[in-house]
Amino acid sequence: MHNTTLITAVMAILSLGQFASGAETGKPNFTGTWELDAKKSEGVPEGMKQGLTVRQEGDRIDVEITMSGAQGDRTLPDAYVLDGKEVEFRPAIVGGGNAKAGKRVAKWAEDGMGFEAQERATVEGPQGEDEMSGKRTWRLSPDGKVLTIEVDMKGRGGPMKSKRVFNRK
């Protein structure tokens, strides 16, 4: 009986410690520098290197995407506002082309492991203007060392899917 009371008291103290430290449940921290693990990724052009620098404040995530490969070196900005409201954004076009305008709705995942963004955008590519739509899902591993970004888009050229796995540097 004494051991049960002690265990209950310890669990209660640990729970209070989480609230006292200000830890927010359900919101992983993506802030940091990330490097693409091409061997674990899918739908990534051969020889492409990619990195992310992520800054997160509350419900806003700012991303700087750096890439090098057959198309040369490029740096693209991107941002997510994770409040479930529609916002305008300029798509970061990884595969080339010119981004025009887009709308995105992003919100935290209920399981606390990441977020999902639904988006649609107009892109000017080699075959002319195209309307793209779909979703991006960011997931952080429980230890915070692996970021997986899945992209599932469709446009005039059909479906485009990729899974990019990044390791925290």
ROSE-4610 file (N, C-alpha, C; in Angstrom, 1 decimal, always signed):
// ROSE-4610
residu = [M/M/M/H/H/H/N/N/N/T/T/T/T/T/T/L/L/L/I/I/I/T/T/T/A/A/A/V/V/V/M/M/M/A/A/A/I/I/I/L/L/L/S/S/S/L/L/L/G/G/G/Q/Q/Q/F/F/F/A/A/A/S/S/S/G/G/G/A/A/A/E/E/E/T/T/T/G/G/G/K/K/K/P/P/P/N/N/N/F/F/F/T/T/T/G/G/G/T/T/T/W/W/W/E/E/E/L/L/L/D/D/D/A/A/A/K/K/K/K/K/K/S/S/S/E/E/E/G/G/G/V/V/V/P/P/P/E/E/E/G/G/G/M/M/M/K/K/K/Q/Q/Q/G/G/G/L/L/L/T/T/T/V/V/V/R/R/R/Q/Q/Q/E/E/E/G/G/G/D/D/D/R/R/R/I/I/I/D/D/D/V/V/V/E/E/E/I/I/I/T/T/T/M/M/M/S/S/S/G/G/G/A/A/A/Q/Q/Q/G/G/G/D/D/D/R/R/R/T/T/T/L/L/L/P/P/P/D/D/D/A/A/A/Y/Y/Y/V/V/V/L/L/L/D/D/D/G/G/G/K/K/K/E/E/E/V/V/V/E/E/E/F/F/F/R/R/R/P/P/P/A/A/A/I/I/I/V/V/V/G/G/G/G/G/G/G/G/G/N/N/N/A/A/A/K/K/K/A/A/A/G/G/G/K/K/K/R/R/R/V/V/V/A/A/A/K/K/K/W/W/W/A/A/A/E/E/E/D/D/D/G/G/G/M/M/M/G/G/G/F/F/F/E/E/E/A/A/A/Q/Q/Q/E/E/E/R/R/R/A/A/A/T/T/T/V/V/V/E/E/E/G/G/G/P/P/P/Q/Q/Q/G/G/G/E/E/E/D/D/D/E/E/E/M/M/M/S/S/S/G/G/G/K/K/K/R/R/R/T/T/T/W/W/W/R/R/R/L/L/L/S/S/S/P/P/P/D/D/D/G/G/G/K/K/K/V/V/V/L/L/L/T/T/T/I/I/I/E/E/E/V/V/V/D/D/D/M/M/M/K/K/K/G/G/G/R/R/R/G/G/G/G/G/G/P/P/P/M/M/M/K/K/K/S/S/S/K/K/K/R/R/R/V/V/V/F/F/F/N/N/N/R/R/R/K/K/K]
num = [1/1/1/2/2/2/3/3/3/4/4/4/5/5/5/6/6/6/7/7/7/8/8/8/9/9/9/10/10/10/11/11/11/12/12/12/13/13/13/14/14/14/15/15/15/16/16/16/17/17/17/18/18/18/19/19/19/20/20/20/21/21/21/22/22/22/23/23/23/24/24/24/25/25/25/26/26/26/27/27/27/28/28/28/29/29/29/30/30/30/31/31/31/32/32/32/33/33/33/34/34/34/35/35/35/36/36/36/37/37/37/38/38/38/39/39/39/40/40/40/41/41/41/42/42/42/43/43/43/44/44/44/45/45/45/46/46/46/47/47/47/48/48/48/49/49/49/50/50/50/51/51/51/52/52/52/53/53/53/54/54/54/55/55/55/56/56/56/57/57/57/58/58/58/59/59/59/60/60/60/61/61/61/62/62/62/63/63/63/64/64/64/65/65/65/66/66/66/67/67/67/68/68/68/69/69/69/70/70/70/71/71/71/72/72/72/73/73/73/74/74/74/75/75/75/76/76/76/77/77/77/78/78/78/79/79/79/80/80/80/81/81/81/82/82/82/83/83/83/84/84/84/85/85/85/86/86/86/87/87/87/88/88/88/89/89/89/90/90/90/91/91/91/92/92/92/93/93/93/94/94/94/95/95/95/96/96/96/97/97/97/98/98/98/99/99/99/100/100/100/101/101/101/102/102/102/103/103/103/104/104/104/105/105/105/106/106/106/107/107/107/108/108/108/109/109/109/110/110/110/111/111/111/112/112/112/113/113/113/114/114/114/115/115/115/116/116/116/117/117/117/118/118/118/119/119/119/120/120/120/121/121/121/122/122/122/123/123/123/124/124/124/125/125/125/126/126/126/127/127/127/128/128/128/129/129/129/130/130/130/131/131/131/132/132/132/133/133/133/134/134/134/135/135/135/136/136/136/137/137/137/138/138/138/139/139/139/140/140/140/141/141/141/142/142/142/143/143/143/144/144/144/145/145/145/146/146/146/147/147/147/148/148/148/149/149/149/150/150/150/151/151/151/152/152/152/153/153/153/154/154/154/155/155/155/156/156/156/157/157/157/158/158/158/159/159/159/160/160/160/161/161/161/162/162/162/163/163/163/164/164/164/165/165/165/166/166/166/167/167/167/168/168/168/169/169/169]
x = [+0.8/+0.0/+0.9/+1.9/+2.8/+3.5/+3.9/+4.6/+3.6/+2.4/+1.4/+1.2/+1.2/+1.0/+2.3/+3.4/+4.7/+4.8/+4.4/+4.4/+3.4/+2.2/+1.3/+1.8/+2.4/+2.9/+4.0/+4.9/+6.0/+5.4/+4.5/+3.9/+3.2/+2.5/+1.9/+2.9/+4.0/+5.1/+5.7/+5.9/+6.5/+5.5/+4.2/+3.2/+3.2/+3.3/+3.4/+4.6/+5.7/+7.0/+6.9/+6.1/+5.9/+5.2/+4.2/+3.5/+4.3/+5.1/+5.9/+7.0/+7.5/+8.6/+8.1/+6.8/+6.2/+6.2/+6.4/+6.5/+5.1/+5.1/+3.8/+3.6/+2.5/+2.3/+1.7/+2.0/+1.4/+2.1/+3.2/+4.0/+5.5/+5.9/+7.3/+8.1/+9.4/+10.3/+11.2/+10.9/+11.7/+12.9/+13.1/+14.2/+15.5/+16.3/+17.7/+18.1/+19.2/+19.8/+19.6/+19.1/+18.8/+19.5/+19.9/+20.6/+19.9/+19.6/+18.9/+19.6/+19.0/+19.5/+18.9/+19.6/+19.1/+18.8/+19.6/+19.4/+18.1/+17.5/+16.3/+15.1/+15.4/+14.4/+13.9/+12.7/+12.1/+11.7/+11.8/+11.4/+12.4/+13.6/+14.6/+15.5/+15.8/+16.7/+18.0/+18.6/+19.9/+21.0/+21.8/+22.9/+22.5/+21.2/+20.8/+21.1/+21.6/+21.9/+20.9/+20.4/+19.4/+19.6/+19.4/+19.5/+18.4/+18.0/+17.0/+17.5/+17.3/+17.5/+16.1/+15.7/+14.3/+14.4/+13.5/+13.3/+11.9/+11.6/+10.2/+9.9/+8.9/+8.4/+6.9/+6.5/+5.0/+4.5/+3.5/+2.8/+3.4/+4.5/+5.2/+6.5/+6.6/+7.9/+8.4/+9.6/+10.3/+11.4/+11.5/+12.4/+13.3/+14.6/+15.5/+15.9/+15.6/+15.9/+17.2/+18.2/+19.4/+19.5/+19.8/+19.9/+21.1/+21.7/+22.7/+22.5/+22.7/+22.5/+22.7/+22.0/+22.2/+21.7/+20.8/+20.3/+21.1/+22.2/+23.1/+22.7/+23.2/+23.0/+21.8/+20.9/+19.8/+19.4/+18.9/+18.3/+16.9/+16.0/+14.6/+14.0/+13.2/+12.5/+11.2/+10.7/+9.3/+8.9/+7.6/+7.1/+5.7/+5.4/+4.2/+3.6/+2.3/+1.6/+0.6/+0.8/+0.1/-1.1/-2.0/-3.1/-4.4/-4.4/-5.5/-6.3/-5.7/-6.3/-5.6/-6.4/-5.8/-5.0/-3.7/-2.8/-2.3/-1.9/-1.3/+0.2/+0.8/+2.2/+2.8/+4.1/+4.7/+5.5/+5.0/+5.6/+7.1/+7.8/+9.2/+9.2/+9.6/+9.6/+10.9/+11.0/+12.2/+12.7/+11.7/+12.1/+12.2/+12.2/+12.3/+11.0/+10.9/+9.7/+9.6/+8.6/+8.4/+7.1/+7.2/+6.0/+5.3/+4.0/+3.1/+2.5/+1.3/+0.7/+0.1/-0.1/-0.7/-1.4/-2.2/-2.9/-2.7/-2.5/-2.1/-2.8/-3.2/-3.8/-3.0/-2.4/-1.5/-2.0/-1.8/-2.2/-1.4/-1.3/-0.5/-1.3/-0.5/-1.1/-1.6/-2.7/-3.3/-2.5/-1.6/-0.8/+0.5/+0.7/+1.8/+3.2/+3.2/+4.4/+4.8/+3.9/+4.2/+3.1/+3.0/+1.9/+1.6/+0.5/+0.0/-0.4/+0.0/-0.3/-1.1/-2.3/-3.0/-2.7/-2.4/-2.1/-2.5/-2.6/-2.9/-2.1/-1.6/-0.7/-0.7/-0.4/-0.2/+1.2/+1.7/+3.1/+3.3/+4.3/+4.7/+5.8/+5.6/+6.6/+6.9/+7.7/+8.0/+6.8/+5.8/+4.6/+3.5/+3.9/+2.9/+2.5/+1.4/+0.8/+0.1/+0.3/-0.3/-0.8/-1.9/-2.5/-2.1/-1.4/-1.0/-1.8/-2.1/-2.8/-2.4/-2.4/-2.1/-1.7/-0.9/-0.5/+1.0/+1.5/+2.8/+2.6/+3.3/+3.2/+4.6/+4.9/+6.1/+5.9/+6.9/+6.8/+8.2/+8.2/+9.5/+9.5/+10.7/+10.8/+10.7/+10.4/+10.2/+11.5/+12.7/+13.9/+14.3/+13.5/+13.8/+15.0/+15.5/+16.7/+16.4/+15.2/+14.9/+13.6/+13.6/+12.5/+12.1/+10.8/+10.4/+9.3/+9.5/+8.6/+8.0/+6.7/+6.1/+5.3/+5.4/+4.7/+3.9/+2.6/+1.7/+0.9/+1.3/+0.7/+0.2/-0.7/-1.1/-1.3/-1.1/-1.2/-1.5/-1.4/-1.7/-0.8/+0.4/+1.3/+1.1/+0.0/-0.3/+0.2/+0.2/+0.6/+2.1/+2.5/+4.0/+4.1/+4.8/+5.0/+6.5/+6.8/+8.2/+8.2/+9.2/+9.4/+10.9/+11.1/+12.4/+12.7/+13.8/+14.2/+15.4/+15.4/+16.4/+16.9/+18.2/+18.9/+19.3/+19.0/+19.4/+20.9/+21.5/+23.0/+23.4]
y = [-1.2/+0.0/+1.2/+1.2/+2.4/+2.6/+1.6/+1.7/+2.3/+2.0/+2.5/+4.0/+4.5/+5.9/+6.6/+6.1/+6.7/+6.9/+5.8/+5.8/+6.9/+7.0/+7.9/+9.4/+9.6/+10.9/+11.3/+10.4/+10.7/+11.0/+10.3/+10.5/+11.9/+12.3/+13.6/+14.7/+14.5/+15.6/+15.7/+14.6/+14.6/+15.3/+15.1/+15.8/+17.3/+17.7/+19.1/+19.7/+19.0/+19.5/+19.9/+19.1/+19.4/+20.8/+21.0/+22.3/+23.4/+23.2/+24.3/+24.7/+23.7/+24.1/+24.8/+24.8/+25.5/+24.7/+23.4/+22.6/+22.5/+22.8/+22.7/+21.3/+20.7/+19.4/+19.5/+18.6/+18.6/+19.5/+20.1/+20.9/+20.6/+19.8/+19.5/+20.7/+20.7/+21.8/+21.4/+22.0/+21.7/+22.6/+23.6/+24.5/+23.8/+24.2/+23.6/+23.5/+22.8/+22.6/+21.2/+20.9/+19.5/+19.2/+17.9/+17.5/+16.3/+16.3/+15.2/+13.9/+12.8/+11.5/+10.8/+11.0/+10.5/+9.0/+8.2/+6.8/+6.4/+7.2/+6.9/+7.6/+8.5/+9.3/+8.6/+9.1/+8.6/+9.7/+9.6/+10.6/+11.8/+11.6/+12.6/+12.4/+13.5/+13.3/+12.8/+11.9/+11.4/+12.5/+12.4/+13.3/+14.6/+14.8/+16.1/+16.1/+17.2/+17.4/+18.5/+18.4/+19.3/+19.5/+20.8/+21.1/+22.0/+22.0/+23.0/+23.7/+25.0/+25.7/+26.2/+25.7/+26.0/+26.8/+27.8/+28.7/+28.6/+28.3/+28.1/+29.0/+29.8/+30.7/+30.5/+29.8/+29.6/+28.8/+29.3/+28.6/+29.0/+29.7/+30.0/+29.3/+28.7/+28.0/+28.7/+29.2/+29.8/+28.8/+28.5/+27.5/+28.2/+27.9/+28.2/+26.8/+26.6/+25.4/+25.6/+24.8/+24.9/+23.6/+23.7/+22.6/+22.7/+21.6/+21.5/+20.2/+20.3/+19.2/+19.6/+18.8/+19.1/+20.5/+21.1/+22.4/+23.5/+23.1/+24.1/+24.3/+25.3/+25.6/+26.6/+26.4/+27.3/+27.4/+28.5/+28.7/+29.3/+28.6/+29.0/+29.2/+30.3/+30.5/+29.8/+29.4/+28.9/+29.3/+29.2/+29.5/+28.9/+28.5/+27.9/+28.6/+28.9/+29.4/+28.3/+27.8/+26.6/+26.9/+27.7/+28.1/+27.6/+26.9/+26.3/+27.3/+28.5/+29.6/+29.6/+29.9/+30.0/+31.3/+31.1/+32.2/+32.1/+33.3/+33.3/+33.0/+32.3/+32.0/+31.9/+32.1/+31.9/+30.5/+29.6/+28.2/+28.2/+27.4/+27.1/+25.9/+26.2/+25.3/+24.6/+23.4/+22.6/+22.2/+21.7/+21.2/+22.2/+23.4/+24.5/+25.0/+26.1/+26.8/+28.0/+28.8/+30.1/+30.0/+30.2/+30.2/+31.5/+31.4/+32.6/+32.9/+32.4/+32.6/+31.3/+31.2/+30.0/+30.3/+29.4/+29.5/+28.2/+28.3/+27.2/+27.2/+26.1/+25.9/+24.9/+25.3/+24.4/+24.3/+23.1/+23.0/+21.9/+21.9/+20.9/+19.6/+18.5/+17.2/+16.9/+16.2/+15.9/+15.0/+14.2/+13.3/+13.9/+15.2/+16.0/+15.7/+15.0/+14.6/+15.5/+16.4/+17.2/+18.1/+18.4/+19.2/+18.8/+19.3/+19.0/+20.3/+20.5/+21.7/+21.3/+21.8/+21.6/+22.9/+22.7/+23.9/+23.7/+24.9/+24.9/+26.2/+26.0/+27.1/+27.1/+28.3/+28.4/+28.5/+27.7/+27.6/+27.7/+28.5/+28.6/+27.7/+26.7/+25.7/+25.6/+24.7/+24.5/+24.3/+23.7/+23.5/+24.6/+25.7/+26.7/+26.7/+27.4/+27.6/+26.3/+26.0/+24.7/+25.0/+24.4/+24.5/+23.3/+23.5/+22.3/+22.3/+21.1/+21.1/+19.8/+19.8/+18.6/+19.0/+18.1/+18.3/+18.0/+18.6/+18.3/+17.9/+16.9/+16.5/+16.4/+17.2/+17.2/+16.3/+15.4/+14.5/+14.5/+14.6/+14.6/+13.3/+12.6/+11.4/+11.6/+10.7/+10.9/+11.4/+11.1/+11.6/+12.9/+13.5/+14.8/+14.9/+13.7/+13.7/+13.5/+13.1/+12.8/+13.5/+14.2/+14.9/+14.3/+13.9/+13.3/+14.2/+14.6/+15.5/+14.7/+14.5/+13.8/+14.8/+14.7/+15.6/+14.8/+15.1/+14.4/+15.5/+15.8/+16.9/+16.3/+17.1/+16.7/+18.0/+17.8/+18.9/+18.3/+19.2/+18.7/+17.5/+17.4/+16.4/+15.1/+15.1/+13.9/+14.0/+12.9/+13.0/+13.1/+13.8/+13.9/+13.6/+12.5/+12.2/+12.1/+12.5/+12.3/+12.2/+11.5/+11.4/+11.8/+12.8/+13.3/+13.2/+12.5/+12.2/+13.0/+13.8/+14.7/+14.3/+14.4/+14.2/+15.6/+15.7/+17.0/+17.0/+18.2/+18.3/+18.9]
z = [+0.0/+0.0/+0.0/+0.8/+0.9/-0.5/-1.2/-2.5/-3.5/-3.5/-4.4/-4.2/-3.0/-2.6/-3.1/-2.9/-3.3/-4.8/-5.5/-7.0/-7.5/-7.0/-7.4/-7.1/-6.0/-5.7/-6.6/-7.0/-7.9/-9.3/-9.7/-11.1/-11.1/-10.0/-9.9/-9.9/-9.2/-9.2/-10.6/-11.3/-12.7/-13.6/-13.5/-14.3/-14.1/-12.8/-12.5/-13.1/-13.1/-13.6/-15.0/-15.8/-17.2/-17.4/-16.6/-16.7/-16.2/-15.1/-14.6/-15.5/-16.3/-17.3/-18.5/-18.7/-19.8/-21.1/-20.9/-22.1/-22.8/-24.1/-24.8/-25.4/-25.0/-25.6/-27.0/-27.8/-29.2/-30.2/-29.8/-30.7/-30.7/-31.7/-31.8/-32.2/-31.9/-32.2/-33.4/-34.6/-35.8/-35.9/-35.1/-35.2/-35.3/-36.3/-36.4/-37.8/-38.0/-39.4/-39.7/-40.9/-41.3/-42.6/-42.7/-44.0/-44.5/-45.9/-46.5/-46.4/-46.1/-46.1/-47.4/-48.5/-49.8/-49.8/-49.1/-49.1/-48.5/-47.5/-46.9/-47.6/-48.5/-49.2/-50.4/-50.9/-52.1/-53.0/-54.3/-55.3/-55.3/-55.0/-55.0/-56.2/-57.0/-58.2/-57.8/-58.6/-58.4/-58.2/-57.2/-56.9/-56.3/-56.0/-55.4/-53.9/-53.4/-52.0/-51.6/-50.4/-49.9/-48.4/-47.9/-46.5/-46.2/-44.9/-44.4/-43.2/-43.1/-41.9/-41.4/-40.2/-39.8/-38.5/-38.5/-37.3/-37.0/-35.7/-35.3/-34.1/-34.2/-33.1/-33.0/-31.9/-31.7/-32.9/-33.6/-34.7/-36.0/-36.1/-37.4/-37.5/-38.7/-39.1/-40.4/-40.3/-41.5/-41.9/-43.2/-43.7/-44.8/-44.8/-45.9/-46.4/-47.7/-48.4/-49.3/-49.1/-49.9/-50.7/-52.0/-52.8/-53.8/-54.1/-55.2/-55.9/-57.2/-58.1/-59.5/-60.4/-61.9/-62.3/-61.5/-61.9/-61.2/-60.6/-59.9/-58.4/-57.8/-56.4/-56.3/-55.4/-55.2/-53.7/-53.4/-52.0/-52.2/-51.5/-51.6/-50.2/-50.0/-48.7/-48.7/-47.5/-47.4/-46.0/-45.7/-44.4/-44.2/-42.9/-42.6/-41.4/-41.4/-40.2/-39.8/-38.6/-38.2/-37.3/-37.8/-37.0/-37.7/-38.8/-39.4/-40.3/-40.5/-41.3/-42.7/-43.7/-45.0/-45.2/-45.7/-45.9/-47.3/-47.9/-49.2/-49.0/-50.0/-49.9/-51.3/-51.4/-52.7/-52.7/-53.5/-53.4/-53.7/-52.9/-53.1/-54.2/-55.4/-56.5/-56.5/-56.0/-55.9/-57.3/-58.1/-59.4/-60.5/-60.3/-61.3/-61.6/-62.4/-62.8/-61.9/-62.3/-61.5/-60.7/-59.5/-58.6/-58.8/-58.9/-58.9/-57.6/-57.4/-56.1/-55.6/-54.3/-53.7/-52.4/-52.0/-50.7/-50.0/-48.7/-47.8/-46.5/-46.0/-44.7/-44.0/-42.9/-42.1/-40.7/-40.1/-38.7/-38.1/-36.8/-36.0/-36.1/-36.1/-36.1/-34.7/-34.6/-33.3/-32.5/-33.1/-32.3/-31.8/-32.1/-31.5/-32.2/-33.3/-34.0/-35.2/-35.6/-36.7/-37.1/-38.4/-39.0/-40.4/-40.9/-42.2/-42.9/-44.1/-44.9/-46.2/-46.4/-47.6/-48.4/-49.7/-50.5/-51.9/-52.6/-54.0/-54.5/-55.7/-56.2/-57.7/-58.3/-59.7/-60.0/-61.0/-61.3/-62.8/-63.2/-64.6/-64.9/-65.7/-66.0/-67.5/-67.9/-69.3/-70.3/-69.8/-70.6/-70.3/-69.7/-69.4/-68.0/-67.8/-66.4/-66.0/-64.7/-64.1/-62.7/-62.4/-61.1/-60.3/-59.2/-58.4/-57.1/-56.6/-55.3/-54.6/-53.3/-52.5/-51.1/-50.5/-49.1/-48.9/-47.8/-47.3/-45.8/-45.4/-44.0/-43.5/-42.4/-41.7/-40.4/-40.2/-39.0/-38.3/-37.0/-36.3/-35.5/-35.5/-34.8/-33.3/-32.5/-31.0/-30.4/-30.9/-30.3/-30.9/-31.8/-32.4/-33.3/-33.8/-34.6/-36.1/-36.5/-37.9/-38.2/-39.3/-39.9/-41.2/-41.3/-42.6/-43.2/-44.4/-45.1/-46.3/-46.3/-47.4/-48.2/-49.5/-50.4/-51.4/-51.4/-52.3/-53.1/-54.3/-55.1/-56.4/-57.0/-58.4/-59.2/-60.5/-61.4/-62.8/-63.8/-65.2/-65.5/-65.0/-65.3/-64.5/-63.7/-62.9/-61.5/-60.7/-59.3/-59.2/-58.1/-57.8/-56.3/-56.0/-54.6/-54.3/-53.0/-52.6/-51.1/-50.6/-49.1/-48.9/-48.2/-47.9/-46.4/-46.1/-44.8/-44.5/-43.4/-43.0/-41.6/-41.4/-40.1/-39.5/-38.2/-37.6/-37.5/-37.8/-37.8/-36.4]
